[in-house]
Amino acid sequence: MDRTPTENLAYQVGWTTLLLQWEADERQGKSVKTPTENYKWNQLGELYQYFSATYALLSLAELKKDWTKISKTYIKYLMK
């Protein structure tokens, strides 16, 4: 399946946001629901559609800004 740059970036923003949420929940002693409370591992197609609906509507510039912010947060987490 061919995806646009915006769709690919939306996918990356979505997954990285989830990863950071899992880590934050775990640090707070919360039960981590993976991949999310609303999706199971056999529903990844639907989860991808959620990422598209949530993030792909943003402009490429907005997604780049979000990706930069998220990736900096992730790098800080890795450096701890």
Secondary structure, DSSP 8 states (H G I E B T S, - for coil): ----HHHHHHHHHHHHHHHHHHHHHHHTT----SS-SS--GGGHHHHHHHHHHHHTTS-HHHHHHHHHHHHHHHHHHHH-
